[in-house]
């Protein structure tokens, strides 16, 4: 049960971070310190890390459930 809680927390943090980066991307009318290139790089980094964290969580949960079943 603790593993499920950790997975849910990691997914929620990843979603919140990606939502924050998407909101920065939407705020084109407001002058920000980030340039367009930095916003795109941050968006790519958050997207890739979110995908890899999901893959890692799925693989980790698979092996944990295999141990629980045995």
N, C-alpha and C positions, 0 to 999 in steps of 0.2 A: 504494500500500500504506500510505503514511503517512496518507492521508485516511481509510482504513478504520479505522486505529488510533485516530485522533482521534474518529471517530464512535462507536466502541465505548467509548472512555473517557468521552465525554459522556453516553452512554446509561447506563453503569454509575453514574456520579456522580448522575445524575437519579434512578435507581432507588434508590440508597442513601439519598438525601435524602428521597424520598417514603416509603420504608420507615421511616425514623426518625420522620417526622411521624405516620405511622400508628401506630407504637408509642407515641408520646406520647398519641395519641388513645385507645389501649386502656388506658392506665394511669389508670383513673378512681379506683381505691382509694387511690392515693398522692397526697398533696397536692403539687401543683406550683405554681410561681409563675405559670404561665400560666393565665389564666381560660379558660372554655369558649369565649368569643367569640374570644379570641386564637388558640386552638388551631384553631378552624374557619377563621379568616382565613388562618392559616399553611397549613392543609391546602388551601384553595382556591388560594392563591398557588403552592404547589408543584405542584398538579395542573395549573393553567393553564400554568405555565412548562414543565412536562414535556411537555404536549401541543404547545405552540408550538415547543419544541426538537425534538421528533420531526418535526413538519411541516417545520421549517427544514432539518433534516438530510436528509430525504427529497428536498426540492427541490434542496438543494445537491448531493447525491449524483447526482441526475438530470442536472444540468447538467455536473457533472464527468465523468460517464460519457459524456455526449454529446460532450464535447470529446475524451475518450480514443478514442471510436469514430471520429471524424473524423480 
